[in-house]
Amino acid sequence: MTDLQPPRHTLSIDQQLALRTAATRLHGEFDGIFGTETIEQFLHSSYDQFAGHSTVPNFLPLLAERFARQRLHALAKIEGHHDGKPTVLFLCVHNAGRSQMAMGFFQYLAGNQALAWSGGSEPGHEINPSAIAAMRERGISIATEFPKPWTDEVVRAADVVITMGCGDACPIFPGKRYLDWELEDPAGKSVEDVRPVRDEIERRVRGLLDELGVPALA
């Protein structure tokens, strides 16, 4: 297995070990679907997506593994390896508030009946604390999520793409189903001000699940 060394950063021994361990896990999950070169390329490029602005370097290998796993699942679906579950992608600018709350509601209400991803045109550095608190009030945790960019394979694999204020920066692929949700940006707002946005997102997610024929679990 090759060393996964980002061009702009020097990895500690612990980080190198963590990336090798992540690669081993991904190899086990995607055995028979993707080869070593593809898996390590996705893991390495996923690491680079976060390395330039992360304030917590020790978490970079974990973020890279989680993002690479999502991208590899997307690529597998594009190539015909999928279970038929509906897949929805929620996109906003910073992937720190609206799209994260939407994904949180979707995952909570759909369970394992459908799949949700999220991304941003200009990913932020952390999830909006008010969004985290507002979702916690509904019994849903998005505290372990992280802002991430959209990638071509993730957009192409989605059955429905929900855009939330990213405008012309949102990716457009012919033949893809797009829905634009006009929602107030919760950035810089208090929990009290975020609650109406949260509740409107829940209403729309429930409506989307109904359109997809996915019964809400709660």
C-alpha positions in Angstrom: 0.0 0.0 0.0 1.4 3.4 -1.0 2.0 6.3 1.4 -0.8 8.8 1.2 1.0 12.1 1.3 -0.8 15.3 0.5 1.3 17.8 -1.4 0.9 20.7 1.0 1.1 19.0 4.3 3.5 16.8 6.2 1.7 14.0 7.9 2.7 12.8 11.4 3.3 9.1 11.9 0.0 8.8 13.6 -1.8 10.4 10.6 0.0 8.1 8.1 -1.0 5.1 10.2 -4.6 6.4 10.4 -4.8 6.8 6.7 -3.4 3.3 6.1 -5.9 1.9 8.5 -8.7 3.8 6.7 -7.6 2.5 3.4 -7.7 -1.1 4.8 -11.2 -0.6 6.0 -12.3 0.8 2.6 -10.7 -2.1 0.8 -12.7 -4.5 2.9 -16.0 -2.6 2.3 -15.5 -2.3 -1.5 -13.7 -5.5 -2.2 -14.7 -6.9 -5.6 -16.0 -3.4 -6.7 -13.0 -1.2 -6.8 -9.3 -1.9 -6.9 -6.5 -0.5 -4.7 -5.6 2.4 -7.0 -9.2 3.7 -7.1 -9.7 3.5 -3.4 -6.5 5.1 -2.4 -7.0 7.9 -5.0 -10.4 8.7 -3.5 -9.0 8.6 0.0 -6.0 10.8 -0.9 -8.1 13.4 -2.8 -10.7 13.4 0.0 -7.9 14.2 2.5 -6.7 17.1 0.3 -10.2 18.5 0.3 -10.0 19.2 4.0 -6.2 19.6 4.7 -6.0 23.2 3.4 -8.3 24.7 6.0 -8.8 22.2 8.9 -8.1 23.5 12.4 -8.0 20.0 13.9 -5.4 18.0 11.9 -5.8 14.8 14.0 -9.3 14.4 12.6 -8.3 14.7 9.0 -7.9 11.0 8.4 -11.3 10.3 9.8 -12.9 13.0 7.7 -11.1 11.8 4.6 -12.3 8.2 5.2 -15.9 9.2 5.7 -15.9 11.5 2.6 -14.1 8.9 0.5 -16.6 6.2 1.6 -19.5 8.5 0.4 -17.9 9.2 -2.9 -17.1 5.5 -3.5 -20.7 4.5 -2.7 -21.8 7.1 -5.2 -19.4 5.8 -7.9 -20.5 2.3 -7.2 -24.1 3.3 -7.8 -23.2 5.0 -11.0 -21.5 1.8 -12.2 -24.6 -0.3 -11.4 -23.8 -1.5 -7.9 -26.8 -0.4 -5.9 -29.7 -1.6 -4.0 -32.4 0.6 -5.6 -32.9 2.9 -2.6 -33.7 6.5 -3.5 -30.8 8.8 -3.0 -31.2 12.5 -2.3 -28.4 15.2 -2.3 -29.0 18.4 -0.3 -26.8 21.3 -1.5 -26.3 24.8 0.0 -23.4 27.3 0.0 -21.5 26.4 3.2 -23.0 22.9 3.9 -23.1 24.1 7.6 -26.8 24.7 8.2 -29.7 24.2 5.8 -28.4 21.2 3.9 -27.1 19.6 7.1 -30.5 20.0 8.8 -32.3 18.6 5.8 -30.0 15.6 5.6 -30.5 15.1 9.4 -34.3 15.0 9.1 -34.1 12.8 6.0 -31.9 10.2 7.6 -33.9 10.3 10.8 -37.3 9.9 9.1 -36.3 7.5 6.3 -34.0 5.2 8.3 -32.5 2.6 6.0 -35.2 3.0 3.3 -33.4 5.8 1.5 -30.0 7.5 1.4 -29.2 11.2 1.9 -26.0 13.1 1.2 -25.1 16.8 1.5 -22.5 19.2 0.2 -21.7 22.9 -0.3 -20.4 25.1 -3.1 -18.1 26.9 -0.6 -17.9 24.5 2.4 -17.5 26.2 5.8 -15.2 25.1 8.6 -17.8 23.8 11.0 -21.5 23.1 11.4 -23.6 26.1 12.6 -23.9 25.7 16.4 -27.4 27.1 16.3 -28.4 24.5 13.7 -26.9 21.8 15.9 -28.8 23.0 18.9 -32.1 23.4 17.0 -31.9 19.9 15.7 -31.0 18.5 19.1 -34.3 19.9 20.3 -36.0 17.5 17.9 -33.9 14.6 19.1 -31.6 14.6 16.0 -27.8 15.0 16.3 -25.9 16.6 13.4 -22.9 17.5 15.7 -20.7 14.8 14.2 -21.3 16.0 10.6 -18.8 18.2 8.7 -19.0 20.7 5.8 -17.8 19.1 2.6 -17.9 20.0 -1.1 -20.0 18.3 -3.7 -18.2 16.1 -6.2 -19.3 15.0 -9.7 -19.8 11.4 -8.8 -22.0 12.3 -5.8 -24.2 14.6 -7.9 -24.5 12.0 -10.7 -25.5 9.3 -8.3 -28.3 11.2 -6.7 -31.9 10.6 -7.8 -33.0 14.1 -6.6 -30.8 17.2 -6.0 -32.2 19.8 -3.6 -30.6 23.2 -3.9 -30.8 25.8 -1.2 -29.4 29.1 -2.2 -26.2 28.1 -3.9 -27.4 29.7 -7.2 -25.2 29.4 -10.3 -22.6 27.6 -8.2 -24.8 24.5 -7.9 -23.9 21.7 -10.3 -26.3 21.1 -13.2 -26.3 17.7 -14.9 -28.8 17.1 -17.8 -31.6 14.7 -17.0 -31.2 15.1 -13.2 -34.2 16.0 -11.1 -33.6 19.3 -9.3 -35.8 21.0 -6.7 -34.9 24.5 -5.4 -35.9 25.2 -1.8 -35.9 28.8 -0.9 -35.0 28.9 2.8 -33.5 31.6 5.0 -29.8 31.2 5.6 -29.3 30.3 9.4 -25.7 31.6 9.3 -25.1 33.9 12.3 -28.6 33.5 13.7 -29.7 32.5 17.2 -31.3 29.1 18.0 -34.6 31.0 18.3 -34.3 32.4 14.8 -33.2 29.0 13.4 -36.2 27.1 14.7 -38.7 28.4 11.9 -36.1 27.4 9.3 -35.7 24.0 10.9 -39.5 23.4 11.0 -39.9 24.4 7.4 -37.1 22.1 6.4 -38.8 19.2 8.2 -42.1 20.0 6.5 -40.4 19.9 3.1 -38.4 16.7 3.9 -41.6 14.9 4.9 -43.2 16.1 1.6 -40.2 14.8 -0.3 -40.4 11.4 1.4 -44.0 11.2 0.5 -43.2 11.9 -3.2 -40.5 9.2 -3.2 -42.9 6.7 -1.7 -40.8 6.4 1.5 -42.9 6.2 4.7 -41.6 8.5 7.5 -40.6 6.5 10.5 -41.6 9.2 13.0 
